Amino acid sequence: MRDADNLNLPVTMVCNNIETRICFALRASGIASLPDFAVRDLVANGTLLPILNEFIEWQGTFHILWPASKHVSPKIRALVDFFTQRVLKP
């Protein structure tokens, strides 16, 4: 068995999946950079703690594109409403 002082742990981990990054953050396996909509509830209930807030810059544009038509599809309207209420709210 290896002594904890002799462990060679990786300094960084790269993944392209939000759920995986959340999983590692929940297991206290490091710091994760995540979009606020993905962790809003976890931060609100204290499960995850935000750090380095003074270095976060809110920027960017979010576009939703759909085919032009006289009437918007109920599915598209539901998606736009969901993003507006849950994902894009500050």
Residue pairs with C-beta under 8 A, 6 or more apart in sequence:
13 24
13 29
13 30
15 21
15 24
18 34
18 35
18 38
21 32
21 33
21 34
22 32
22 34
22 38
22 39
22 42
22 48
24 30
24 32
25 31
25 32
25 34
25 39
25 48
26 42
26 47
26 48
31 51
36 43
37 86
37 87
37 88
39 48
42 48
43 49
43 50
58 90
62 83
62 87
62 88
64 79
64 80
64 83
66 72
66 73
66 76
